[in-house]
Amino acid sequence: MDAELRSLSRKAWGDLETLHVVGYFAPEVTEEYVDLGLHPQLAYFPARAAAFGEAGPGLTVATFYVFAPWLVEAALPAAWRTTTPDKVVAARRAGTRRALERVLGSPDVTEALAIARDVCAALSPQGRPLYAAHADLPWPEDDLLALWHAATLVREHRGDGHLAVLQTHGLDPAEATVLGGLWSGSTRFLRKTRGWSDGQWEAATERLRDRGWLDAEDALTDLGRAERQRVEDATDRLAVEGWAAVGVARTARLHELVAPLRRTIQASDLLPRSLRP
């Protein structure tokens, strides 16, 4: 992979990722789910899985990967006795649009959207179930929400590839969560949200320690950092096709256009403090 394209694509993906995660954390989105009768702390699962239709816990556990199965089972299929996938998709979009407008106003994203749509058009669905399901949803007519949808497609495509890499590196869901928390500095957030018990977390930590990836203080060793970097590098390689299709110059331009939106979101109240710079 071209080093310049890799560097720029990671920056552009990071910009879009910040735009995308507004749909998970903004209070406006939660309000929309509660209005449908969903539990506010469990709505994440039907919201992200709604693109599959009335998905049950099995498919969701498989494709979300790093969440403890009991947590998924608490949300699904119960959500579909309360509402429908189409209504959840609409609620997610309505809440996200309100949140983005509150924080960003009405920016002109015409050029950014054109590039992002070209990136998405080049993404392959094979072996990417979450991406493929979301790619089958209609594009929003509103430009800002359409840019968010593009961010969602890029995010889910990369995420599907990342799960394949985790498996080829022999990392089970709990181990991947522990390692990811140490790598990104988000251990507290992940322990709170992924549903693993203290015993499961400690067992996963012990397995990583036995592999030499963690030291006696449960910090990453040189080997652990190197192996986690290999996971990241492999994920980058699997995610490059959309960026390669638009090329270095347009990838750089997308980063230039979306980075200010990212900074505004990060400076707002939309994201948890643990996820802000």
RAKA-V285756 format. One line per field, one symbol per residue. ss: DSSP state (a for helix, b for strand, c for the rest). phi: phi as a letter, one per 40 degrees, with the letter a starting at -180 (. if undefined). burial: I if it has 16 or more other ideal C-beta (glycine too) atoms within 10 Angstrom, else O. A space follows every 50 residues. Layout:
ss->???
phi->???
burial->???
This chain:
ss->ccaaaaaaaaaaaaaaaaaaaaaaacaaaaaaaaacccccccaaaaaaaa aaccccaaaaaaaaccccaaaaaaaccaaaacccaaaaaaaaaaaaaaaa aaaacccccaaaaaaaaaaaacccccccaaaaaaacccccccaaaaaaaa aaaaaaaaaaaaaaaaaaccccaaaaaaaaaaaaccaaaaaaaccccaaa aaaaaaaaaacccbcccccbcaaaaaaaaaaaaaaaaaacaaaaaaaaaa aaaaaaaaaaaaaaaaccccccaaacc
phi->.ccccccccccccccccccccdccbccccddcccccgccccbcdcccccd ccgcccccccdcccgcccdccccccbcddccbabdcccdccccccccccc cccbgbccbdccccccccdccccccdgbcccccccccccccccccccccd cccccccccdcccccdcccgbcdcccccccccccgbdcccccbcgccdcc cccccccccccgcbcccgbccdcccccccccccccdccbcdcccccgccc ccccdcccdccdccccccccbddcbcc
burial->OOOOIIOIIIIIIOIIIIIIIIIIIIOIIIOIIOOIOIIOOIIIIIIIII IIOOIOIOIIIOIIIIIIOOIIIOIIOOIIOOIOIOIIIOIIIIIIIIII OOIIOOIOIOOIIOIIIIIIOOIOOOOIIIIIIIIOOOOIOIIIIIIIII IIIIIIIIIIIIIOIIOOOOIOIIIIIIIIIIIOOIIOOIOOIIIIOOOI IOOIIOIIIOOOIIOOOOOIIOOIOOIIOOIOOIIIOIIIOIIOOIOOOI IIIIIOIIOOIIOIIOOOOIIOOOIOO
